[in-house]
Amino acid sequence: MVRIPGPEQVGRASLDRLRTPPVRADAKDFGADIGSALEGFGASVVEMGELLLERRQKAEDAAFINKGLSDGDERLGGLNRPEPEGPPAEDSVPGENPRPGDHKDGVPPPPVDAKDFLKRSSVVIDEIIASLQKQGMRPTQEAINQLRQQLQLKSGVVAARAAYEDHQARGTRYVDGLNVSLGKLNAQARNSLEDLPRLLEEGTSAVQRSSAFLDEAALASKMAMMGAGIVTAGYIGLIERDPERAAKSLENGEFGEFLPERTTKQLLDFAKKGAEQQKIVSRNAAEIGWQDWITRLLKGEEDPPVPDDPPSATLDDRTRNARAAQEEAARKHAFTLKAWRFVPSDDVRRELASLKPKRGSKGFANESFVFKKLEEVTNDMLAERAKDPAEFAMGNPRVREAFETAGDDPSRRSQAVALNLSLQEALGIAEADRRVLTNAEVNGFIAQYGVAEMD
């Protein structure tokens, strides 16, 4: 008896078998009506098989395309070189040789070439398709073509993105290196204003080389910042060294085309304040030097050299006349302190008080200036007496000669000591404060026996 295959058997049957079903009956065996019915049923079974096979193939093609796209994401993305690591080296120069420190191996790779990328991606696409077919997938040619088209479109997008990101990264590294170079030019500009033309030329050349990475507006902005930065640094350095010269240069508009008006004004104000402060400092230094000269004159130095005034501390007529009067008064008392050297302290104080100028007298201000200096050196001399009276008395020629001639003779040395004590008494040193030995002799004696030194 002939068995008619059901739908389940048809689903498992191959297409060739369905196209040529093993049915060997015709109308003669079953009758014309039954034969026609069976023939129509056989055709339906064939159509059903073909539909199932078509659906199976579509599922196979979809799986093939999905797997190919997934592999493509991984493989094509890997074709893009990794970003370099680390900041640019501090000694790198934009636009020149590869800079150590930009990349792991110290040498930057060549720029991303989109055409080369697409060429390499075409090889990868063929490898992906071949690999999927080796895995047992049997896609139709249409599915293969569709996957290839989608992967080619994806590789084009990846190539464009890779080229753009590479350009951006190179631009960032270049600008970073440019900023380092401009910072070095700014540092050099602080040393000398005369170097600015050369430094501006170098800065302009460096900025112009960045045109491949900056648009027109950014390039113009960078150029303006470069010029203003170098010139500003130059003036700051000059203000620190010679603010008066810096102020004159700014007022004359030297390098003015590189500076915004606001910056010029700020630098000019800074320079003027610095010049004024320098004058004050110079005047103070000159005044200190003058006072020191008056003091040395009053101490009895013979013609101490007159201090030179700094150029910025130019004296006006009033100051010049005052100094002439002060010098005259100081020379009048040039040997007063020497004369008081071995005069009793009370007499020295009386004599000093008698020299104090009277308020309202002619030349009172200048005389008072000199008197204050004389008072200072006199008080210093009296303090020297009180601190080490034996040593002070040794400065007297008679006492010094007595000790020098005494030698190791105890009797004569005793006479020298008595002469020293007698002079201390004459100077007004109280009996309890008179000393046989100088402080240096006492300290040496005490140090020899391990006792703390006296002040």
C-alpha positions in Angstrom: 0.0 0.0 0.0 1.3 3.4 -0.9 2.0 5.7 2.1 1.3 9.4 1.7 4.0 11.6 3.6 2.6 14.0 6.2 3.8 17.7 6.9 6.4 16.5 9.5 8.0 14.2 7.1 8.0 16.9 4.4 9.7 19.3 6.8 12.6 16.9 7.3 12.8 15.9 3.6 15.4 17.4 1.3 14.4 19.7 -1.5 15.3 17.2 -4.3 13.3 14.5 -2.6 10.3 16.8 -2.4 10.7 17.8 -6.0 10.6 14.1 -7.0 8.4 12.5 -4.4 8.4 8.6 -4.4 4.9 8.4 -5.4 4.3 5.8 -8.2 0.6 6.0 -8.7 -1.3 7.6 -11.5 -4.9 8.0 -12.6 -5.0 4.5 -14.1 -4.4 3.0 -10.6 -6.9 5.1 -8.7 -9.2 6.4 -11.2 -9.1 9.8 -12.9 -10.6 11.8 -10.1 -8.5 10.3 -7.4 -5.4 10.7 -9.5 -6.0 14.4 -10.1 -6.5 14.9 -6.4 -3.3 13.2 -5.5 -1.4 15.1 -8.1 -2.6 18.4 -6.7 -1.8 17.3 -3.2 1.8 16.4 -4.2 2.3 19.8 -5.8 1.1 21.4 -2.5 3.6 19.4 -0.5 6.4 20.5 -2.8 5.4 24.2 -2.4 5.3 23.8 1.4 8.8 22.3 1.4 10.2 25.0 -0.8 8.6 27.7 1.6 10.1 26.0 4.6 13.5 25.8 3.0 13.3 29.5 2.0 12.5 30.4 5.6 15.4 28.3 6.8 17.7 30.0 4.4 16.6 33.4 5.4 17.3 32.6 9.0 20.7 31.2 8.0 21.4 34.4 6.1 20.3 36.7 9.0 22.5 34.8 11.5 25.4 35.0 9.0 25.0 38.8 8.6 24.6 39.4 12.4 27.6 37.4 13.2 29.6 39.1 10.5 28.6 42.5 11.7 29.6 41.6 15.3 33.0 40.3 14.2 33.4 43.4 12.0 32.9 45.7 15.0 35.8 44.0 16.8 38.1 43.5 13.8 37.6 46.8 12.1 37.8 48.7 15.3 41.2 47.1 16.0 42.6 48.4 12.8 42.6 51.9 14.2 45.9 52.5 16.0 45.7 53.3 19.8 46.1 56.9 21.0 49.6 57.9 22.2 50.1 58.0 25.9 51.6 60.8 28.0 52.0 64.6 27.6 54.5 66.1 25.1 58.1 66.3 26.2 59.0 69.7 27.6 61.9 70.0 25.2 59.8 69.1 22.1 59.6 71.6 19.3 56.4 71.8 17.3 56.6 70.8 13.6 60.1 69.3 13.9 61.4 65.8 14.6 59.4 63.3 16.6 59.4 64.2 20.3 60.5 61.8 22.9 57.7 61.3 25.5 54.8 61.7 23.0 54.5 57.9 22.6 55.5 54.7 24.3 58.4 54.1 21.9 59.3 57.7 21.6 58.4 57.9 17.9 54.9 59.0 16.8 53.2 56.8 14.2 52.4 58.3 10.8 49.0 60.0 10.4 46.0 57.8 9.8 45.6 57.2 6.0 41.9 56.6 5.2 42.6 54.9 1.8 45.1 52.6 3.4 42.6 51.9 6.2 39.9 50.9 3.6 42.4 48.7 1.8 43.2 46.9 5.0 39.6 46.6 6.0 38.7 45.0 2.6 41.1 42.2 3.5 39.6 41.9 7.0 36.1 41.7 5.5 37.1 38.8 3.2 38.7 37.0 6.2 35.4 37.5 8.2 33.3 36.0 5.5 35.7 33.1 4.9 35.8 32.4 8.6 32.0 32.2 9.0 31.8 29.8 6.0 34.4 27.6 7.6 32.2 27.5 10.7 29.6 25.7 8.7 27.4 28.7 7.7 25.9 28.4 4.1 24.7 31.9 3.3 23.3 32.9 -0.1 25.4 35.1 -2.4 22.9 37.8 -1.8 23.6 37.6 2.0 27.3 37.6 1.4 27.0 40.7 -0.8 24.8 42.4 1.8 27.2 41.7 4.7 30.1 42.9 2.5 28.3 46.2 1.8 27.4 46.8 5.4 31.0 46.1 6.5 32.4 48.3 3.9 30.0 51.1 5.0 31.1 50.5 8.6 34.8 50.5 7.7 34.3 53.8 5.9 32.8 55.4 9.0 35.6 54.0 11.2 38.2 55.2 8.8 36.7 58.7 8.7 36.4 58.8 12.5 39.9 57.5 12.9 41.4 60.1 10.6 39.4 62.9 12.3 40.4 61.7 15.8 44.0 61.3 14.7 44.0 64.8 13.4 42.5 66.2 16.6 45.0 64.3 18.7 47.9 65.5 16.7 46.6 69.0 16.9 46.3 68.8 20.6 49.8 67.5 21.0 51.1 70.1 18.6 49.4 73.0 20.5 50.7 71.6 23.8 54.2 71.5 22.4 53.7 75.0 21.0 52.6 76.3 24.4 55.8 74.9 26.0 57.9 76.5 23.3 56.2 79.9 23.7 56.7 79.6 27.5 60.4 79.2 26.9 60.4 82.3 24.7 58.6 84.3 27.4 61.3 83.3 29.9 64.0 84.4 27.6 62.2 87.7 26.9 62.5 88.7 30.6 66.3 88.8 30.3 66.6 91.6 27.7 64.3 93.9 25.8 66.8 93.9 22.9 66.1 90.2 22.3 62.4 90.8 21.6 62.6 91.1 17.8 64.4 87.8 17.5 62.0 86.1 20.0 59.0 87.5 18.2 60.3 86.1 14.9 60.8 82.7 16.4 57.3 82.8 18.0 55.7 83.8 14.8 57.3 81.0 12.9 56.2 78.4 15.6 52.6 79.6 15.5 52.5 79.6 11.7 53.5 76.0 11.7 50.3 75.2 13.6 48.1 76.3 10.7 47.4 72.7 9.8 45.7 72.2 13.2 44.1 75.6 13.8 41.4 77.4 11.9 41.9 81.0 10.8 40.3 82.6 13.8 42.2 80.4 16.3 45.5 80.9 14.4 45.0 84.7 14.6 44.2 84.5 18.3 47.2 82.4 19.0 49.4 84.8 17.1 48.1 87.8 19.1 48.6 85.9 22.4 52.1 84.9 21.4 53.1 88.5 20.6 51.5 90.0 23.8 53.0 87.3 26.0 56.6 87.7 24.8 56.4 91.6 24.9 54.7 91.6 28.3 57.4 89.2 29.7 60.1 91.5 28.2 58.7 94.6 29.9 58.2 92.8 33.2 61.8 91.8 33.3 62.9 95.3 32.3 60.7 96.9 35.0 62.4 94.7 37.6 65.8 95.9 36.4 65.2 99.4 35.3 61.6 100.6 35.7 62.4 104.2 34.6 63.7 102.9 31.2 60.7 100.6 30.9 58.3 103.5 31.5 60.0 105.6 28.8 59.9 102.7 26.3 56.2 102.2 26.9 55.4 105.9 26.6 57.3 105.9 23.3 55.1 103.1 22.0 58.0 100.6 21.4 56.5 97.2 20.6 53.1 98.8 21.1 51.5 97.0 18.2 51.8 93.7 20.2 50.1 95.0 23.3 46.4 95.6 24.0 45.8 99.1 25.2 44.8 97.9 28.7 48.0 95.8 29.1 50.1 98.8 28.0 48.4 101.0 30.6 48.9 98.4 33.4 52.6 97.9 32.5 53.1 101.7 32.4 51.5 102.2 35.8 53.6 99.3 37.1 56.8 100.8 35.6 56.1 104.3 37.0 55.4 103.0 40.5 58.6 100.9 40.3 60.6 103.9 39.1 59.3 106.0 42.0 60.0 103.2 44.5 63.5 102.8 43.1 64.1 106.5 43.5 62.9 106.3 47.1 65.2 103.3 47.8 68.1 105.0 46.1 67.5 108.2 48.0 67.4 106.2 51.2 70.6 104.4 50.3 72.2 107.7 49.5 71.1 109.2 52.7 72.4 106.2 54.7 75.7 106.5 52.9 75.8 110.3 53.7 75.0 109.8 57.4 77.7 107.1 57.6 80.2 109.5 56.1 79.3 112.2 58.6 79.7 109.6 61.4 83.2 108.6 60.2 84.2 112.2 60.0 83.1 112.9 63.5 85.0 109.8 64.7 88.1 111.5 63.5 88.9 109.6 60.3 91.0 111.8 58.1 89.1 112.7 54.9 86.9 109.6 54.5 85.8 109.2 50.8 82.5 111.0 50.0 79.9 108.4 49.0 78.8 108.4 45.3 75.1 108.9 44.9 73.2 106.5 42.7 72.1 108.0 39.3 68.4 107.7 40.2 69.0 109.6 43.4 69.8 112.9 41.8 70.1 115.6 44.4 68.1 118.8 44.1 69.6 122.2 45.0 68.1 122.2 48.4 69.6 118.8 49.4 72.9 119.7 47.9 73.1 123.0 49.9 72.0 121.2 53.1 74.8 118.6 52.6 77.4 121.3 52.1 76.3 122.9 55.4 76.3 119.6 57.2 79.8 118.8 55.9 81.1 122.1 57.2 79.6 121.6 60.7 80.9 118.0 60.8 84.4 119.1 59.9 84.3 121.7 62.7 83.7 118.8 65.1 85.9 116.3 63.3 88.5 116.1 66.2 86.1 116.8 69.1 85.6 113.1 69.9 89.3 112.5 69.8 89.8 115.4 72.3 87.2 113.9 74.6 88.7 110.4 74.5 90.3 110.6 77.9 88.2 113.4 79.4 86.1 112.5 82.5 82.7 111.3 81.5 80.8 114.1 83.3 82.9 116.7 81.6 82.2 115.1 78.2 78.5 115.2 78.9 78.7 118.9 79.8 80.7 119.8 76.8 78.3 117.8 74.5 75.3 119.6 76.0 77.0 123.0 75.4 77.3 122.2 71.7 73.6 121.6 71.2 72.3 124.1 68.7 69.6 126.5 69.8 66.2 126.3 68.1 65.7 129.2 65.7 69.4 129.9 65.2 70.9 130.1 61.7 71.4 126.7 60.1 69.5 125.0 63.0 68.4 122.0 60.9 71.8 121.2 59.6 73.5 121.9 62.9 71.0 119.6 64.6 71.6 116.9 62.1 75.4 116.9 62.9 74.8 117.3 66.6 72.6 114.1 66.7 75.4 112.2 65.0 78.0 113.7 67.4 75.7 112.7 70.3 75.5 109.1 69.0 79.3 108.6 68.6 79.9 110.2 72.0 77.4 107.9 73.7 79.0 105.0 71.9 82.4 106.0 73.3 81.1 106.4 76.9 79.4 102.9 76.6 82.8 101.5 75.5 84.4 102.9 78.6 81.8 101.3 80.9 81.8 97.9 79.2 85.6 97.3 79.4 87.3 100.1 81.4 90.7 98.4 81.6 90.8 97.9 77.8 89.6 101.5 77.2 92.4 102.9 79.4 95.0 100.7 77.6 94.3 103.0 74.6 96.0 105.9 76.4 99.6 106.2 75.1 101.1 106.5 78.6 99.3 103.5 79.9 100.1 101.4 76.8 103.8 102.4 77.0 104.0 101.5 80.7 102.8 97.9 80.0 105.1 97.5 77.0 108.2 98.5 79.0 107.2 96.6 82.1 107.7 93.2 80.5 107.9 90.4 83.1 109.1 92.7 85.8 106.5 92.4 88.7 107.3 95.8 90.2 107.1 97.7 86.9 104.0 95.8 85.9 102.4 96.7 89.2 103.1 100.3 88.4 101.5 99.9 84.9 98.4 98.4 86.5 98.2 101.3 89.0 98.5 103.8 86.2 95.6 102.1 84.4 93.4 102.2 87.5 94.4 105.8 88.1 93.2 106.7 84.5 89.9 104.8 85.0 89.4 106.8 88.2 90.1 110.1 86.3 87.7 109.1 83.5 84.9 108.9 86.2 84.6 105.1 86.4 83.1 104.2 89.8 85.5 102.3 92.1 83.3 99.2 92.1 83.4 99.2 88.3 87.2 99.6 87.8 89.1 96.6 86.5 92.7 95.4 86.7 92.3 93.0 83.8 90.6 93.6 80.4 87.6 91.5 79.6 89.6 89.5 77.1 92.2 88.6 79.8 89.5 87.6 82.3 87.7 85.5 79.7 90.9 83.7 78.8 91.7 83.0 82.4 88.2 81.7 83.1 88.1 79.6 79.9 91.4 78.0 80.9 89.7 76.7 84.1 86.5 75.7 82.4 84.4 78.5 83.9 81.8 80.3 81.8 83.0 83.4 80.0 81.8 86.9 81.1 80.1 89.2 78.7 
